[in-house]
């Protein structure tokens, strides 16, 4: 069962900390379906609602602990969340991975491809998903990395939404994750029609992060 389904809390400005309600004015911040919004991707939604539940029992523990546990549970290839070297990022993105049944059955990956298809106004079946994975010979690095970045961003913005503050280490990781997603090699995997929207929203998120904790 999805974490959100187990949690009656609904993510809206009304239920957010007053500081978040004041600062996060654009609607995409609160959208459950906008893939660039902090909580609109499948990974972002799961990361936020999971973090909220985890936080209830871990009030004095760094959110980094939750983030590490979550990403590890996805069994993606290892990646340093602090990494900003473009050559290393490109190497991770272009690395080949085996198209095992685990990849075909990975709900996180399937949801990412479904959102990309939706942004272009087309349908995307599970069979098409499997055919595409096979066609690209297991080159899944960009999808893995975007999933990881979505989780980081969701936890960073999620802490601010829930508590009206963001720990400096999480803030730094969130900024790094957004900057990675702005790299052309990752922007180009989205449809031409959506790329400008994604770049604009990611840049807005960077500006908002600078205003947190002020």
FIRO-908172 format. One record per residue: x, z, y of N, C-alpha, C, CB in turn; residue in one letter. Coordinates in pm, whole numbers, padded with zeros to 5 digits, always signed. Each point is the difference from the previous one (the first is absolute). Glycine has a CB too. Layout:
BEGIN
XZYXZYXZYXZYa/...
% end
This chain:
BEGIN
+00084+00000-00120-00084+00000+00120+00088+00000+00125-00183+00123-00125x/+00145-00203+00221+00074-00007+00125-00003+00135+00071-00054-00244+00020x/+00169+00281+00041+00009+00129+00070-00109+00012+00105+00247+00005-00040x/-00275-00116+00108-00101+00003+00105-00137+00036-00055+00130-00171+00125x/-00159+00123-00248-00130+00029-00060-00014+00146-00035-00007-00231-00088x/+00117+00299+00063-00005+00141-00036-00004+00089+00124+00124-00052-00210x/-00102-00008+00327+00013+00076+00123-00114-00038+00094+00252+00015-00027x/-00335+00079+00065-00114-00030+00085+00041-00025+00145-00141+00136-00151x/+00264-00102+00186+00050-00022+00135-00001-00149+00032+00142+00207-00015x/-00195-00243+00131-00001-00139+00045+00092-00015+00120-00236-00031-00085x/+00326-00063+00078+00097-00021+00107-00065-00073+00117+00186-00007-00170x/-00217+00081+00274-00058-00055+00122+00058+00075+00119-00214-00066-00122x/+00207+00008+00243+00046+00075+00117-00069+00135+00015+00047-00217+00110x/-00173+00223-00148-00076+00124+00012+00061+00112-00082-00205-00135+00040x/+00261+00100-00157+00056+00101-00089+00150+00021+00018-00178-00059-00161x/+00236-00011+00258+00144+00008+00021+00036+00109+00101+00019-00244-00054x/+00108+00279+00059+00049+00095+00100-00022-00061+00139+00174+00094-00162x/-00210-00013+00261-00026-00052+00135+00113-00085+00057-00140+00199+00037x/+00264-00164-00066+00113-00078+00049+00002-00140-00060+00130+00211+00030x/-00166-00221-00157-00004-00131-00066-00116-00082+00054+00103+00099-00206x/-00216-00034+00224-00117-00070+00054+00030-00057+00138-00151+00152-00130x/+00228-00080+00209+00034-00043+00137+00102-00113+00000-00050+00230+00080x/+00147-00223-00171+00111-00096+00003-00029-00128-00078+00153+00193+00023x/-00221-00180-00134-00027-00116-00086-00133-00063+00039+00133+00103-00190x/-00131-00184+00292-00124-00051+00060-00051-00128-00065+00073+00104+00212x/+00018-00190-00259-00044-00127-00057-00067+00022-00136+00186-00118+00122x/-00285+00036-00151-00081+00017-00121+00080-00020-00129-00196-00075+00131x/+00303-00006-00127+00072-00028-00124+00067+00125-00056+00037-00234+00079x/-00010+00333+00005+00060+00124-00050-00091+00070-00100+00123+00024+00217x/-00252-00041-00203-00097+00073-00082-00065-00088-00106-00041+00149+00195x/+00078-00277-00198-00064-00094-00092+00038+00028-00145-00002-00170+00183x/-00097+00167-00274+00030+00017-00142+00034-00132-00068-00152+00196-00003x/+00151-00307+00079+00022-00131-00061+00106-00083+00071-00235+00006-00074x/+00278+00031+00193+00102-00077+00070+00134+00024-00069-00127+00015+00222x/+00190-00116-00282+00122+00022-00078+00120+00045+00082-00084-00169-00153x/+00079+00152+00286+00111+00045+00084-00025+00140+00054+00046-00237+00061x/-00170+00279-00052-00030+00135+00046+00066+00103-00091-00217-00079+00096x/+00247+00198-00046+00068+00102-00080-00070+00035-00131+00086+00090+00212x/-00220-00104-00213-00078+00045-00115-00084-00112-00061-00004+00227+00101x/+00025-00351-00057-00086-00110-00044+00042-00067-00129-00047-00034+00235x/+00173+00047-00272+00046-00056-00127-00035+00095-00113+00186-00122+00116x/-00182+00072-00238-00030+00086-00115+00102+00113-00010-00102-00195-00121x/+00230+00161+00143+00104+00103-00005-00017+00101+00113+00156-00165-00106x/-00189+00114+00225-00017+00088+00115-00116+00097-00018+00094-00179+00143x/-00205+00129-00194-00117+00084-00023+00030+00107-00105-00150-00192+00061x/+00206+00149-00173+00032+00097-00106+00102+00102+00047-00049-00175-00170x/+00150+00128+00247+00104+00092+00049-00060+00103+00094+00172-00180-00024x/-00261+00137+00114-00058+00094+00095-00088+00104-00068+00007-00178+00172x/-00102+00132-00253-00092+00095-00063+00072+00091-00099-00187-00166+00029x/+00290+00110-00096+00080+00083-00088+00079+00104+00077+00015-00191-00159x/+00039+00149+00275+00076+00093+00084-00090+00112+00051+00155-00187+00066x/-00276+00153-00025-00091+00103+00051-00027+00105-00107-00105-00168+00154x/+00080+00125-00276-00024+00094-00109+00124+00083-00029-00169-00157-00099x/+00284+00092+00095+00128+00067-00028+00030+00103+00108+00085-00205-00118x/-00117+00171+00243+00034+00086+00113-00077+00133-00006+00047-00204+00137x/-00164+00204-00195-00079+00122-00008+00073+00110-00075-00205-00139+00009x/+00289+00099-00104+00073+00098-00080+00149+00005+00033-00166-00035-00180x/+00208-00048+00276+00142-00009+00036+00018-00003+00152+00047-00122-00217x/-00101+00223+00281-00003+00001+00146+00138+00012+00064-00224+00100-00016x/+00319-00038-00051+00131+00020+00059+00108-00088-00063-00068+00233+00050x/+00027-00324-00138+00094-00089-00068+00009-00132+00075-00051+00109-00222x/+00169-00168+00226+00016-00127+00070-00083-00110-00066+00231+00070+00070x/-00302-00151+00009-00073-00115-00055+00090-00097-00076-00160+00023+00188x/+00291-00014-00165+00094-00084-00074-00013+00023-00150+00156+00003+00195x/-00183+00121-00234-00014+00032-00142-00116-00078-00062+00094+00228+00042x/-00207-00227+00029-00117-00075-00048+00031-00149-00007-00153+00174+00099x/+00216-00226+00005+00030-00143+00007+00090-00043-00115-00025+00009+00249x/+00127+00070-00277+00092-00030-00110-00073-00001-00134+00188+00103+00131x/-00275-00003-00151-00075+00009-00125-00094-00120-00016+00014+00250+00011x/-00079-00288+00097-00096-00111-00005+00070-00131-00035-00143+00117+00168x/+00249-00150-00094+00069-00126-00022+00064-00004-00139+00043-00019+00247x/+00009+00131-00292+00058+00006-00134-00105-00028-00107+00170+00165+00082x/-00294-00121-00058-00106-00018-00098-00039-00147-00015-00084+00229+00054x/+00115-00311+00046-00031-00143-00007+00101-00077-00084-00105+00017+00224x/+00219+00043-00250+00102-00062-00085+00049-00133+00056-00103+00112-00196x/+00113-00123+00327+00059-00117+00064+00153+00011-00008-00200-00023+00157x/+00270-00089-00143+00147+00008+00008+00042+00094+00113+00021-00235-00092x/+00084+00311+00069+00044+00100+00097+00038-00065+00134+00081+00143-00189x/-00118-00074+00297+00033-00048+00133+00021+00119+00093-00133-00213-00038x/+00238+00207+00119+00030+00107+00095-00093-00013+00121+00242+00008-00077x/-00326+00093+00100-00098-00007+00108+00065-00006+00138-00156+00125-00144x/+00282-00087+00155+00071-00005+00128+00068-00134+00025+00035+00245-00019x/-00043-00336-00078+00076-00124+00008-00049-00091+00113+00041+00017-00246x/+00053-00061+00329-00034-00093+00108+00094-00120+00004-00090+00192+00130x/+00186-00197-00223+00093-00112-00007-00075-00123-00052+00198+00157-00040x/-00206-00261+00123-00080-00117-00036+00051-00070-00126-00053-00027+00241x/+00184+00028-00264+00054-00066-00118-00042+00073-00127+00196-00081+00135x/-00196+00214-00131-00042+00079-00116-00150-00015-00023+00187+00165+00041x/-00263-00167+00068-00145-00017-00011-00032-00137-00061-00035+00150+00201x/+00104-00254-00156-00022-00134-00053+00035-00007-00147+00047-00095+00225x/+00061+00164-00263+00040+00003-00142-00108+00065-00085+00241+00010+00068x/-00300+00098-00018-00108+00068-00074-00122-00091-00011+00084+00224+00081x/-00117-00290+00030-00119-00085+00003+00012-00119-00095-00036+00069+00237x/+00155-00126-00246+00019-00121-00079+00044+00026-00144+00058-00114+00211x/-00038+00242-00247+00041+00032-00135-00110-00035-00100+00147+00185+00089x/-00107-00227-00206-00095-00037-00104-00033+00121-00087+00089-00235+00001x/-00213+00243-00042-00042+00105-00094-00081-00061-00110+00000+00172+00182x/+00003-00112-00300-00072-00055-00115-00150+00009+00019+00191+00063-00146x/-00263-00170+00112-00145+00001+00013-00061+00058-00128+00007-00202+00154x/+00006+00332-00168-00053+00067-00118-00149+00027+00019+00225+00105-00046x/-00288-00054-00059-00143+00034+00009-00023+00109+00103-00030-00064-00239x/+00130+00150+00263-00013+00105+00100-00019-00061+00138+00141+00152-00139x/-00069-00261+00167-00015-00067+00130-00138-00062+00011+00247-00046+00008x/-00293-00022-00114-00131-00064+00003-00112+00101+00020+00090-00180-00148x/-00070+00302+00095-00106+00101+00005+00017+00099+00116-00021-00023-00245x/+00117-00006+00334+00026+00092+00111-00107-00018+00107+00249-00008-00047x/-00336+00109+00063-00112-00009+00094+00047-00012+00144-00137+00133-00159x/+00251-00070+00191+00052-00005+00136+00038-00143+00036+00083+00236-00020x/-00011-00303-00070+00040-00138+00025-00121-00092+00009+00217+00044-00117x/-00311-00026+00026-00118-00084-00002-00079+00013+00131-00010+00022-00251x/-00001+00100+00302-00074+00022+00124+00072-00064+00118-00091+00213-00093x/+00223-00209+00094+00075-00065+00107-00029-00149+00003+00179+00173-00020x/-00174-00238-00097-00026-00143-00006-00146-00031+00037+00178-00024-00176x/-00268+00113+00138-00141-00020+00035-00019+00006+00152-00069+00101-00221x/+00140-00010+00288-00011+00012+00146+00059-00121+00070+00010+00248-00022x/+00103-00298-00030+00060-00119+00058-00094-00119-00012+00229+00087-00056x/-00293-00100-00061-00096-00108-00019-00119+00016+00094+00070-00021-00239x/-00117+00144+00256-00114+00025+00087+00030-00035+00144-00072+00180-00154x/+00196-00153+00198+00039-00031+00137-00003-00149+00028+00141+00205+00002x/-00132-00287-00110-00005-00145+00017-00139-00055-00029+00241-00013-00062x/-00335+00103+00031-00138-00041-00023-00025-00059-00138-00015-00039+00242x/+00101+00067-00339-00016-00057-00133-00021+00109-00104+00144-00194+00068x/-00200+00151-00183-00021+00093-00111+00129+00009-00081-00248-00055-00008x/+00264+00168-00062+00122+00017-00080-00037+00073-00128+00146+00005+00207x/-00144-00078-00319-00036+00059-00128+00122+00060-00069-00188-00164-00022x/+00161+00246-00078+00110+00061-00075+00081-00106-00073-00135+00209-00027x/+00069-00313-00022+00071-00107-00069+00095-00072+00096-00194-00027-00158x/+00147+00003+00280+00086-00063+00100+00118+00090+00034-00197-00122+00094x/+00172+00251-00090+00106+00097+00026+00109-00011-00107-00166+00155+00112x/+00126-00158-00239+00096-00008-00110+00076-00132+00003-00147+00149-00138x/+00075-00258+00169+00065-00131+00007+00104-00003+00111-00207-00107-00089x/+00172+00169+00203+00094+00002+00112+00124+00082-00033-00192-00025+00158x/+00172+00141-00223+00113+00084-00038+00094-00078-00092-00142+00207+00023x/+00084-00279-00117+00081-00079-00093+00072-00113+00072-00159+00056-00184x/+00090-00122+00276+00057-00113+00074+00121+00040+00081-00225-00101+00009x/+00219+00218+00053+00111+00042+00086+00110+00070-00080-00161+00022+00190x/+00151-00031-00323+00106+00048-00089+00039+00146+00024+00083-00232-00009x/-00179+00311+00042+00026+00143+00012+00065+00042+00129+00019+00002-00240x/-00016-00088+00343+00060+00039+00127-00102+00081+00079+00150-00206+00002x/-00147+00337-00020-00103+00088+00054+00052+00094+00107-00114-00015-00218x/+00240-00004+00259+00060+00096+00091-00075+00021+00129+00211-00063-00098x/-00263-00044+00157-00072+00012+00126-00127+00081-00016+00093-00217+00071x/-00163+00197-00182-00123+00074-00028+00031+00147-00025-00105-00207-00095x/+00211+00233+00018+00040+00139-00024+00033+00069+00132+00089-00064-00227x/-00011-00003+00312+00045+00062+00124-00115+00025+00095+00220-00112-00028x/-00312+00017+00040-00116+00021+00087-00085+00116-00050+00001-00243+00059x/-00014+00256-00190-00074+00113-00055+00066+00133+00035-00078-00145-00185x/+00210+00150+00174+00074+00120+00036-00016+00031+00148+00165-00046-00183x/-00149-00056+00267-00013+00020+00145-00141+00043+00038+00177-00172+00037x/-00278+00116-00104-00138+00042+00027-00019+00148-00026-00078-00229-00059x/+00139+00279-00048-00012+00142-00033+00069+00086+00105-00010-00057-00243x/+00129+00017+00285+00073+00076+00102-00081+00006+00129+00219-00070-00102x/-00269-00044+00145-00077-00007+00125-00126+00085-00009+00088-00231+00041x/-00154+00227-00155-00124+00077-00017+00026+00151+00007-00093-00186-00140x/+00202+00230+00080+00031+00143+00002+00041+00043+00141+00072-00010-00242x/+00007-00074+00311+00040+00033+00136-00119+00010+00094+00216-00114-00042x/-00297+00009+00045-00119+00003+00086-00101+00101-00053+00037-00241+00061x/-00039+00260-00192-00094+00096-00058+00028+00142+00044-00022-00150-00194x/+00148+00187+00201+00032+00135+00047-00047+00018+00145+00199+00009-00156x/-00179-00112+00237-00042+00010+00140-00152+00008+00011+00205-00128+00070x/-00275+00052-00151-00146+00002+00001-00053+00137-00041-00004-00246-00052x/+00067+00307-00046-00048+00128-00052+00046+00120+00083+00000-00102-00225x/+00124+00094+00279+00061+00117+00062+00033-00016+00148+00091+00052-00221x/-00103-00173+00273+00033-00021+00141+00148+00002+00029-00215+00102+00054x/+00295-00113-00159+00146-00004+00014+00056-00078-00118+00006+00222+00125x/+00121-00261-00111+00067-00070-00109+00142+00053-00009-00144-00207+00031x/+00187+00247-00150+00137+00049-00018+00098-00111+00040-00074+00157-00187x/+00184-00116+00246+00095-00100+00050+00058-00087-00110+00054+00156+00185x/-00031-00098-00305+00054-00083-00108-00100-00104-00048+00144+00192-00068x/-00272-00154+00061-00104-00095-00038-00020-00104+00110-00113+00178-00139x/+00121-00134+00263-00013-00093+00112+00108-00107-00006-00100+00183+00140x/+00223-00142-00167+00112-00095-00008-00021-00098-00115+00154+00173+00097x/-00198-00123-00213-00026-00087-00114-00112-00099+00030+00079+00181-00154x/-00182-00134+00224-00113-00086+00035+00044-00112+00094-00157+00194-00030x/+00238-00160+00127+00053-00102+00092+00083-00103-00076+00002+00168+00186x/+00081-00121-00278+00083-00091-00079-00086-00090-00088+00184+00170+00002x/-00289-00114-00061-00089-00078-00086-00070-00111+00079-00035+00202-00146x/-00011-00170+00265-00068-00100+00083+00097-00110+00040-00157+00176+00085x/+00279-00138-00048+00100-00099+00040+00036-00091-00117+00090+00160+00170x/-00087-00105-00292+00023-00085-00117-00111-00103-00015+00123+00188-00113x/-00249-00141+00131-00114-00090-00016-00005-00108+00107-00124+00188-00105x/+00196-00167+00214+00007-00101+00107+00107-00106-00026-00080+00174+00159x/+00160-00157-00263+00101-00100-00032-00069-00132-00039+00162+00182-00077x/-00110-00294+00124-00062-00130-00031-00022-00023-00149+00107-00087+00203x/-00014+00132-00288-00013-00024-00143-00123+00068-00059+00248-00019-00013x/-00296+00126+00077-00122+00067-00045-00124-00050+00075+00137+00200-00057x/-00122-00229+00184-00113-00055+00077-00044-00134-00058+00082+00118+00207x/+00014-00197-00252-00030-00135-00048-00081-00002-00129+00208-00073+00108x/-00220+00187-00176-00080-00001-00123-00150+00011+00027+00193+00104-00117x/-00226-00079+00245-00141+00001+00040-00040-00140+00047+00016+00246+00066x/-00146-00271-00060-00047-00132+00044+00038-00024+00146-00191+00011-00165x/+00206-00138+00200+00037-00035+00137-00100+00056+00100+00109-00207-00084x/-00237+00207+00046-00105+00046+00091+00008+00150+00025-00145-00185-00082x/+00198+00260-00013+00002+00146+00012+00131+00055+00055-00158+00008-00188x/+00264-00086+00184+00132+00050+00035+00006+00057+00142+00096-00168-00155x/-00154+00100+00253+00005+00048+00138-00072+00133+00014+00010-00237+00082x/-00124+00251-00150-00075+00126+00003+00083+00113-00060-00216-00127-00016x/+00280+00099-00095+00081+00103-00065+00117+00043+00089-00063-00096-00224x/+00133+00001+00281+00113+00032+00088-00048+00083+00119+00117-00211-00069x/-00228+00175+00128-00054+00072+00116-00036+00144-00037-00086-00217+00093x/+00019+00234-00205-00042+00134-00040+00119+00087-00039-00218-00095-00078x/+00314+00039+00008+00120+00077-00036+00075+00046+00125+00018-00129-00216x/-00008+00043+00315+00067+00038+00125-00078+00107+00075+00098-00230+00014x/-00229+00223-00018-00082+00105+00061+00026+00135-00068-00176-00171+00060x/+00190+00167-00191+00025+00124-00075+00135+00060+00035-00142-00088-00186x/+00242+00004+00208+00129+00050+00042-00008+00071+00134+00108-00184-00128x/-00182+00125+00221-00015+00061+00133-00073+00133-00008-00001-00228+00102x/-00101+00234-00185-00077+00125-00015+00087+00110-00061-00211-00134-00027x/+00295+00098-00069+00089+00099-00061+00090+00066+00104-00004-00131-00211x/+00049+00053+00307+00086+00056+00105-00071+00107+00082+00120-00217+00010x/-00254+00210-00005-00076+00095+00081-00042+00125-00078-00080-00193+00133x/+00098+00190-00264-00036+00117-00080+00099+00114+00026-00101-00150-00176x/+00052+00272+00172+00078+00122+00024+00043+00016+00144+00079-00014-00233x/-00134-00065+00324+00036+00015+00141-00089+00105+00066+00077-00240+00010x/
% end
